[in-house]
Amino acid sequence: MNPVTDRLTAIASPAIGLGCMNLSHGYGQPVPEAEALRALGEAFEMGYRHFDTATLYGATANERVVGKALAGKRDEILLASKCGMAMDPDLGRKVIDGRPETLRRQCEASLERLQTDHIDLYYLHRWDKGVPIEESVGELARLVAEGKIGAIGLSEVSAATLRRARSEHPIAAVQTEYSLWTRNPEIAVLEACREAGTLFVAFSPLGRGFLAGAIQADTPLAEGDVRRGMPRFSAENLARNLPLLGELDAMARELEVTGGQLALAWLRAKGEDVLPIPGTRSVAHMRENLAAASLTLEPALVARLDEAFAPERIVGGRYAEALQAEVDTEEFA
């Protein structure tokens, strides 16, 4: 059995979770703490039960706000966080470090920030290619044995790395970007997950706002917004990608839903083992996204979406060269 599946069932979690990163990291200035606390509280009240954070986000600030917001609700949620990638205060930059001693130290610190004695799902945020994956997973397995984490996850790994990792310990979940305009998991890792009953958690399921219509040709991106350095958001590439939204919105109108809701429903149609975790700073968008959990698509519509967003129609890579070098996921030729 998969402990994450068991936990989600026990707490009656909807099929869509909440990526908490946006509140503290990646999209310009962080949301003020009082506002972030209010948003997370409302997310719980509207039905979210799967909350995803990481040591990296906001240089640990996101874990702190998630811990504070959900401290009184710990028994009613699935709490996920990540290790192995963090901001180094001395160097002033992000560092990927998968050494066992680092992962243990980060876990202990995360437990304190999250105000809990265990984390339900703890991911290796990035595979440190200077450390055998078996060594990193082996230390996480010891944390499982000690009751500090409930299950091990991996983020942005290939099918081959997943198979190596699970030879050391069962891997409950793999988290990787997956959406209509990022179909890379379909190359190999989705199949590898299904070989062993590993859940697939899809981050950025709305294409970092693109599929929700949040980015147009004249949309200004704030200083510190990660999209400013992503090739498919460059002015030239975005202009070539935007016509795809017209096709998505036309299909959404047929169902009287938003384009974002249709994009989430498409992911859910890919299997009950695919769990989207859209992130947003907007409570209204949280509500809109959660409503997509109840949508069921006909196979013919799924096929139309598959064709409309075929990988060869997407212009630009999802990461610039430096960030692409940090991940281990398969890429389309």
N, C-alpha and C positions, 0 to 999 in steps of 0.2 A: 504493500500500500504506500501511497505518497503522503507524507505527513502534512504537506501544504494543502493538498486536496481535502484531507480529513479536517484540517483546521477551518478551511473555507466553508465546508459543509456544516461543521459544528456551530459556526457563528452566523450561518445563513447569509453569507456574503453574496451580493449580486455579482454578476459576471464581469463587471467593470470596476476596476480599482482606481485609486487616485495617486498620481505621481505628484509628490509634494515639492519637487525641485524648484518649480517656477516661482515659488514664494520667496526664495532666498538666493537664486543662482541662475545665471545663464541669459537673463533677458533684461539687462540694464540694472537699475537700482533695485535692491531688495524691497519687498513690501514691508512697511512698518510692523513691528512685532504685534501690536494690538490688533491691527487689521488681519494679520496672518492667523492669529489665534482665533479671531472671530470667524474667519473663512473655514478653518479646520473644524471648528465646533459645528458650523452649519453643515459642512460636508457629512459629518457623522449623523446629524439629525435627519438629513435627507436620505440617508441609507448607506453611504459608503462604509465599508468595513475593512478593506484592503488598502493600507497606507504604505507608501514606498518613499524612503528617504536614503541618505548616504552620508558618510563621513565628509566627502568632498564638498557637498552642496553648501554654499555660503561659508566655506571654511569652518564647518561644524555647526553653523548657526541654524541650519535647517533641522538637524537632529534635535537641537535644543527646543525649538519652537514646536516641533511635533511632539516631543516628550511632554512639554508643558500643556499643550492643548488636549492630549489624549490620556494623560496620567490617570484620570478617574474612570477611564473606559477600557483599560488594558485587557480585561477578560473578554471584551466584546469585539475585539479587532484582530486582524492579522497584521503584525508589524514587521516590515521588511526594511533592512538597511544593507549597507555595502562597505567593504573594506578594500585595501590594496591600492587605493588611489586617493591622495589627500593633498591639501595645500601645505607645503612646508613653510612654517613661519620664518625660519632662518634664511631660506633661499628665496622666499617670496614668490614661489611658483609651484605648480602642480608636480607631484612626484608619484610615479607608479612603483610600488615596492611590495612584492609578494613573499618576502621572507617570513618564515613562520613566526619569528619573534615580533615582527611588525604587525602581522595580522592579529596576534593575541593582544598586543598593546592597544591596537585600534578598537578591538572588540570591547575590551574592558572600559575604554573611554566612552564608546558608544552607549554601553549599558548605563553609565552614569548620566550622560546627556539625555537619554531617552527615559530616564526615571523608571527603569525596569530591571528585573533580574534575569531576563532572557529575551532574545530576539527570535521571533518565529521563523524568519527566513533571512539568512545572511549570505549575501553574494560576494564573491570575488569580483570587484568592480571592473578590473582589467587584469588579464593575465600578464604578469611580469615575465617577459620572455627570457630573462636572465635567470629565472628560477623554474625548475621543472614543475609543471602543473601538479604532479603527484605530491610534491613537497608542500605546496600551498594548501591543497585539498586535505592532505594528511593532518595539518594543524587545525583546519576547520573541523575535521572529524573528531579531533580531541576536544574541541569546544562543544561539539554535540554531546560527546560522552559525559562531559562535565555539566551538561544542562544549561549552558550559557546561550546556546543557539539551538533552535528546534530542527532546522534543516539547512542544507547547503545549496546555494545557487551560484551560477556563473553568468557573467555578462559579456556580451560581444565576443563569443568564442565560436570556433569552427566545429564542424561535426567531428573531425579527427581529434581535436583537443577535448571535446566533451567525452568521447569514448575513452581517452586516456584517463581523464579525471574520474570517471565512474568506475574504473578498475580499482581505484583507491577507496572510494566511498560512493554510495548512491547520491546522485544529483537530483534534487527535487524540482528545480526550475532553472531555465535559461532565460535571461532577459536580453533582448536585442531589439533594435529599431525594426519595426514592421508596420507597414501601412500600404495603402494603394500605390503610393509612389516610391516605396522602398520595399521591394519584393525579395531582397537577397535571402531571407531565411528559407525561401522555397527551393533554393539551390540544393541544400543538403541538411541543414541543421534541424529543420522541422522534422524530417524523417528520422534523424538520429535521436531526437527527443522521444519520438513515439516508440522507438525500439525498446526503451527502458521505462516508459511511463513518466517521463519528465515533462512537467508543465512548461508551456512557452508563454512568457510574459512580454507583451509587446509595448515597448516604450515609444514615445512620439507617434502614436497611432493616427494623429491628425496632421502628420507631416510638419511638425513645429508651427502649426497654425495655418499652413497653406491650404489644407483640405477643408478647413472651416471658413475659408474666405477671408482670413485675417490679414493676408498679405497681398497687396495690389502693387502695380508698377510704381506708384507714387507714395507707398507707405514708408515713412521714415523709421529707421531702426536705431534705437538708442545706443549710445556709447556703452560697450560691454555686452551688447546683444550678440550671442554666439552665431546668429544667422548671418552677420556681416561678413564672416569669413568662410561661409559655406558656399561652394561653387554653384549649386542650383538656385541660390538666392541672388547671384550677381545680376545686374541689370539686364545683361544680354540673355542669360539663361532663363531668368524669371519671365521675361517677355515671351519666350518660346514655350514655357510651361503653363502660363496662365490660361490659354484656351482649353486645357483639360478641365478646368473648373466649370466651364460652361456645360460640358458633357455631364459632369457629376451633378450639377445643380438641376439640370433638366430631368435626370433620373430621380433625384430627390423630390422634385415637385410631383412626380407621378404618385409618390407615396405620402405626400403632404408632410414631409420631414425636412430637416436641414441637410445640407451637404455633409456637414460634420457627423450628424447622426447616421447618415447612410454609410459613410466611411467606417464608422465604428461597427455598424451592423455587418458590413462586409467582412471585417476581421472575425467577428463572432461566428459567421457562417463558415469560416475555415476550420472550425472544430471546437468542441467544448473544452479542449485542452489549451486553447489560445485565449489568454486573458489580457485585454487592453488596459493600460493604466494612463489615460490622458492626463496631462497636467495643465493647469490654468490658474490664473490669479483671480478670476471672476467667479463669484458664487453663482451667477446666472448661467455661466457656461458649465460649471460643475453640474448643475441641475439638468441642463440640456444633454450633456454627455451621458449622465446616468440613465436618462430616459431611453437611450439607445439600447440598453440591455434587454428591453422587452420587444425589440423589433426582430421579426423573422423574415428573411428574404427568400424569394423563390429562386431555384437554381438558375433559371434563365436570366434573372437580373444579376446574379453573382457572375455569370459568364460574360454578360455585357460589360460589367465593371472590370473584370479581368482583362478584357480586350481593350477597353478604353484606356486603361493604365498599364498596358504592356510595358515591361522594362525598357524596351527599345524606344519608347515614346518619351521617356523622361530625359531631360537635358541637364547635364551637370552631375558631378559626384555628390554624395551626401557629406563628405568631409574633405577638407583641404589636405594636402600631402602629409603634413606633420601629424594631424589627428588620425588620418587613415593608417599611419604606421603604428599607432597604439592599439589598434583593434586586430582581431584574429579571424574575423568573419569572412566568408566567401564573397567574392565579387563577380558580377556578370562580366563575361569576356567582352 
